[in-house]
């Protein structure tokens, strides 16, 4: 005899697996780039307050690097999602190509 909680737990585990698979298709998390940019802004503030020009310049470098990573990660995520949506619906892609011609 099966316990009712075991079926529920199996459903949760199954959805967790599908959620993990869809997250793998999503690409890198843009929050990483945003966090690095915020760290750079913090370094700029500390360096500017202390008159430490080298620290301020390093903060600018870190902030720009974080912004570039953010844009790169958003772009990669969008491309992977676009590719995944095209792969999941090949008929829709064919209809769009026919409509353009």
Helices and strands as residue ranges (DSSP letters): H 4-26, H 31-50, H 53-88, H 90-100
